[in-house]
Every structure is written in C-alpha cells, then in structure tokens.
Amino acid sequence: MQRSIDSKGFSFPKLGLYLFLCIWLIISIFPFYWLLVAATRGTSSIFAYPPHLLFGNMLGKNFRDLLAAIPFFQSMWNSFLVACIGTVLTLFFTSLAGFAFAKFHFPGKKPLFWLLLATMMVPGQMNIVPMFTIMKTFHWADHLVALIVPGLVSAFGIFWIKQFSESSIHDDLLNAGRIDGCGIFRLYFNVALPVMRPSLAALGIFLFMGSWNDYMWPLVVLNTPSHYTLQVMLSTLNGLYTTDYGMVMMGTLLGVIPLIILFAIFSRKIMGSVTVGAIKS
C-alpha cells in the first residue's frame, strides 16, 4: 500500500525528468523564437552583442522590403503547388506499391523489395546529373513538372506503408472483400485505403515537408525566376556585398508558418501511425 502511494506522489526522479523535459522544450523552441525576434529587427540589431531577445519595431518594414525585393507570394504558390500535387500523387502510388508488397504474392517479391530498400542507401546527390539529363530529354527542365515527377515514388514511403499494412490490414478482411466480389483495385480503395489513413497522414506530412524544404534539386533544374520555389527565391536575397538579414528572417518566418500549421493539424496522426499494432488483442 505504501509503495502504491509513493508511486503516485512526489518523487525526485519524476521531478528530474520533468525538469529535463522543460529544459529540452525551451532549447527546442528557442530557434523559432529567435527567428520571430530577428524578423522584427534590422541587420545591425540581429548581430548585436549582447543579443536582443525582445521584439523590435521593424516587422512591417521587413515585410514591405521583402515584397519589394522578390515575388514572394508567387514563389510560395509554386512551392505549395509542387508540394500538394507531389504529396497526393506520391501517396497514391506509394500506397499501391506498399499494399501490394504487404498483401499479395508474386514472383520476385522479396528480391524486388530488397532492391527497393537498397535504393535508399544511394545519396540523392548522385541522382542529380542523370535526373537532369532525363528532364532535359523530356523538355521538362525549367518547369514545375520536373519537381513533381521524379519524386512520385518514395522507397521509404513504400516501406512505411508495407509495414503498416502487414500489421493493420488483416487477411480475413481482404478475404471477406473477395467473397463480396471485390477485385484488386476495389480491395485497395474500399478495404485497405480507409485502414491506411493514419499512416498516409503521417507520411504525407513528411513528404510535404521534404518537398517544401527542397533546395538543391529546384536550384539545379529551374532557371526562370517566375518558376522558382520559395527556398530558391529566398536564396536570391543574399546580396553580393551586404545582406538585409531582417528581410531574410522575415521571408524564412513566413516560409515556416505553413509547416507549423500543417504539423499542428496532423501531429496526432503521426503518433497514431507509429503506435498502431503495438498492442495486440
């Protein structure tokens, strides 16, 4: 009885754990707070020592300077278009492949899956030159389609969906669908897809963030400023001799806000997809 009371009451290990979590939370949030503070100040104030940790009065000026320097909303729209279309199409093709690897048997299934996993070991930088050559051949270079098509199939996404489907989509459920006359695609749309929603939501967040933050590939394949994505456009704010870092921080802050909103909406789906299948009935 005494042990149960002590376990629910005060204890130094719990206090230490809470203190550690609070400190870690402050360390994690501080870069976002500093970004917000820097967006309200000028370059000299940002690099002042000791640093200014309170908000300044240059938020409106930095915003106006940003809109005057670059077509900010056009580049944000390009990033939003590429990220949304790419994420939706990648989720579709990735879920199809992951469902097939998890629940169907076909010749060469294991070798193909191991070959798929092996492609995850190849650095993305090694694909830039051959991918650019392919885009040039199809006359897709300097077009947004060159940012969407190469990423339509994700090896990590297929692995993610396969692992989720194996633990969450029971064979009895698929057999019941076959008895009702469902074909392969109907099993996918009507039976498997509703079960996959938590994993698709979590994977969609990762895909959207990866596409939104991508810098190297858009920098290589895009040449026209009107086609630039947000990350490439923000890189043009770096001047030859001087850089207005208050304006740069303002652009960075506005570029981060959509990701924060997206994560706030779908964050529960990440934990749901990770913990599903952890407890077996």
C-alpha positions in Angstrom: 0.0 0.0 0.0 2.9 2.3 0.9 4.6 1.6 -2.4 1.4 2.5 -4.4 1.1 5.8 -2.5 4.7 6.7 -3.1 4.4 5.9 -6.8 1.6 8.4 -7.2 3.1 11.1 -5.0 6.2 13.3 -5.2 9.5 11.7 -6.2 12.8 13.1 -7.1 13.2 11.0 -10.3 9.9 12.4 -11.6 10.9 15.9 -10.7 14.2 15.4 -12.5 12.5 14.0 -15.6 10.0 17.0 -15.7 12.9 19.4 -15.3 14.9 17.8 -18.1 11.8 17.9 -20.4 11.2 21.5 -19.6 14.8 22.5 -20.4 14.7 20.4 -23.6 11.5 22.1 -24.6 13.0 25.5 -24.1 16.1 24.5 -26.2 13.8 23.2 -29.0 11.6 26.2 -29.1 14.3 28.9 -28.8 15.3 28.8 -32.5 11.7 29.5 -33.6 11.5 32.3 -31.0 14.8 33.8 -32.2 13.5 33.6 -35.8 10.5 35.6 -34.8 12.6 38.2 -32.9 15.0 38.5 -35.8 12.1 39.1 -38.2 11.2 42.2 -36.2 14.7 43.7 -36.2 17.4 45.1 -38.6 20.7 43.5 -39.5 22.8 45.5 -37.0 20.4 44.7 -34.2 20.4 41.0 -35.1 24.2 40.8 -34.8 24.4 43.0 -31.7 26.2 41.7 -28.6 24.7 41.0 -26.2 21.9 39.8 -28.4 18.5 41.4 -28.2 15.9 38.8 -27.1 12.9 41.1 -27.2 10.8 42.0 -30.2 11.7 45.0 -32.3 9.7 47.5 -34.3 10.8 46.7 -37.9 8.3 43.9 -38.6 6.3 46.0 -41.1 9.4 47.4 -42.8 10.9 44.0 -43.2 7.7 42.7 -44.7 7.4 45.6 -47.2 11.1 45.2 -48.2 10.6 41.5 -48.7 7.7 42.0 -51.1 9.6 44.7 -52.9 12.7 42.6 -53.3 11.2 39.3 -54.6 7.9 38.0 -55.9 7.4 36.2 -52.6 3.8 35.0 -52.9 4.4 33.7 -56.4 7.3 31.6 -55.2 5.2 30.4 -52.2 2.4 29.4 -54.6 4.9 27.4 -56.7 6.2 25.6 -53.6 2.6 25.0 -52.4 1.6 23.7 -55.8 4.5 21.3 -56.1 4.3 20.1 -52.5 0.5 19.4 -52.7 0.4 17.7 -56.1 3.6 15.8 -55.4 2.4 14.6 -52.0 -1.1 13.5 -53.2 0.3 11.6 -56.2 3.2 10.1 -54.2 0.8 8.9 -51.5 -1.3 7.2 -54.2 1.5 5.3 -55.9 3.3 4.6 -52.7 0.2 3.1 -51.0 -0.5 1.0 -54.0 3.0 -0.5 -54.0 3.2 -0.9 -50.3 -0.2 -2.6 -50.2 0.9 -5.0 -53.0 4.2 -5.9 -51.2 2.3 -6.5 -47.9 -0.7 -8.5 -49.0 0.0 -10.1 -52.4 2.3 -12.8 -53.5 4.0 -12.6 -56.9 7.3 -13.8 -58.5 10.3 -11.9 -57.4 8.6 -10.2 -54.5 11.4 -10.4 -52.0 14.3 -9.6 -54.4 12.3 -6.6 -55.7 11.6 -5.4 -52.1 15.3 -5.7 -51.1 16.3 -3.9 -54.3 13.9 -1.1 -53.4 15.4 -0.8 -49.9 18.9 -0.7 -51.5 18.0 2.4 -53.4 17.5 4.2 -50.0 21.3 3.7 -49.5 22.1 5.8 -52.6 22.7 9.5 -51.8 20.3 11.8 -53.5 23.2 14.0 -54.8 24.3 11.1 -57.1 21.0 11.2 -59.0 21.1 14.9 -59.8 23.1 14.7 -63.1 21.3 11.7 -64.6 17.9 13.1 -63.5 18.7 16.4 -65.0 19.6 14.7 -68.3 16.3 12.9 -68.3 14.3 16.1 -67.6 16.2 17.8 -70.4 15.3 14.9 -72.8 11.6 15.2 -71.9 11.8 19.0 -72.2 10.7 19.3 -68.6 13.7 21.3 -67.4 12.8 24.8 -66.0 9.2 23.6 -65.4 7.5 22.7 -62.2 6.6 19.2 -63.5 10.4 18.5 -63.2 9.9 18.9 -59.4 6.9 16.6 -59.2 7.5 13.6 -61.4 10.9 12.4 -60.1 9.6 12.1 -56.6 6.3 10.3 -57.4 7.6 7.0 -55.9 9.3 7.0 -52.5 11.2 3.9 -51.3 10.8 5.0 -47.7 7.1 5.5 -48.3 6.6 2.1 -49.8 8.5 0.5 -46.8 6.3 2.6 -44.4 3.0 1.5 -46.0 4.1 -2.1 -46.2 5.0 -2.3 -42.5 1.7 -0.6 -41.6 -0.4 -2.8 -43.9 1.1 -6.0 -42.6 0.2 -5.2 -39.0 -3.2 -3.4 -39.6 -4.9 -4.9 -42.6 -5.9 -8.5 -41.7 -6.2 -11.2 -44.3 -9.7 -12.1 -43.1 -10.8 -8.5 -44.0 -9.4 -8.9 -47.6 -10.9 -12.4 -47.9 -14.3 -11.0 -46.9 -14.0 -8.4 -49.6 -13.1 -11.1 -52.2 -16.2 -13.1 -51.2 -18.2 -9.9 -51.9 -16.8 -9.7 -55.4 -14.1 -7.1 -54.9 -11.2 -7.0 -57.4 -7.7 -5.9 -56.6 -8.3 -2.1 -57.0 -11.6 -2.3 -55.2 -9.9 -4.1 -52.3 -7.4 -1.2 -52.3 -9.9 1.7 -52.5 -12.8 0.3 -50.3 -11.0 -2.0 -47.8 -7.3 -1.1 -47.5 -7.3 2.7 -48.0 -9.6 3.5 -45.1 -7.4 1.5 -42.8 -4.3 3.2 -44.1 -5.4 6.7 -43.3 -3.3 7.2 -40.2 -0.1 6.1 -41.9 -0.9 8.1 -45.1 -1.5 11.2 -43.0 1.9 10.8 -41.2 3.7 10.0 -44.4 2.0 12.9 -46.1 3.5 15.3 -43.5 7.0 14.0 -44.2 6.5 14.2 -48.0 5.1 17.7 -47.9 7.8 19.0 -45.6 10.5 17.4 -47.8 9.1 18.9 -50.9 8.5 22.3 -49.3 12.1 22.5 -47.9 13.8 21.0 -51.0 16.5 23.4 -52.3 19.2 21.5 -54.2 17.0 20.0 -57.0 14.9 23.1 -57.7 18.1 25.2 -57.8 19.5 22.8 -60.5 16.5 22.3 -62.7 14.9 25.8 -62.6 16.2 28.8 -64.4 13.3 31.2 -64.7 12.6 33.4 -61.6 8.8 33.1 -62.1 9.2 29.3 -61.6 11.4 29.5 -58.5 10.2 27.8 -55.4 10.2 29.6 -52.1 13.6 28.2 -50.9 15.3 29.1 -54.2 13.8 32.5 -54.2 14.8 33.2 -50.6 18.4 32.4 -51.6 18.4 35.3 -54.0 18.0 37.7 -51.0 21.7 37.2 -50.2 23.4 40.4 -51.7 26.8 40.5 -53.3 28.3 42.8 -50.6 25.6 43.2 -48.0 22.5 41.3 -46.9 19.5 42.6 -45.2 19.1 39.7 -42.6 16.0 41.2 -41.2 14.3 40.8 -44.6 15.7 37.3 -44.9 14.4 36.3 -41.5 11.0 37.7 -42.4 10.9 35.5 -45.5 12.1 32.5 -43.6 9.4 33.0 -40.9 6.6 33.3 -43.5 8.0 30.1 -45.1 7.9 28.2 -41.9 4.4 29.1 -40.9 2.6 26.7 -43.3 4.7 23.8 -42.0 3.8 24.7 -38.4 0.1 24.8 -39.3 0.3 21.5 -41.1 2.1 19.8 -38.2 -0.4 21.2 -35.7 -3.3 19.8 -37.6 -1.9 16.3 -38.4 0.5 15.7 -35.5 -1.8 13.2 -33.8 -1.8 11.1 -36.9 2.0 10.6 -36.6 1.6 9.0 -33.1 -1.4 7.0 -34.3 0.5 5.5 -37.2 3.6 4.8 -35.1 1.7 3.1 -32.2 -0.8 1.2 -34.3 -0.3 -2.5 -34.0 1.9 -2.1 -30.9 -0.8 -3.6 -28.7 -2.2 -6.9 -30.0 -5.6 -8.1 -28.9 
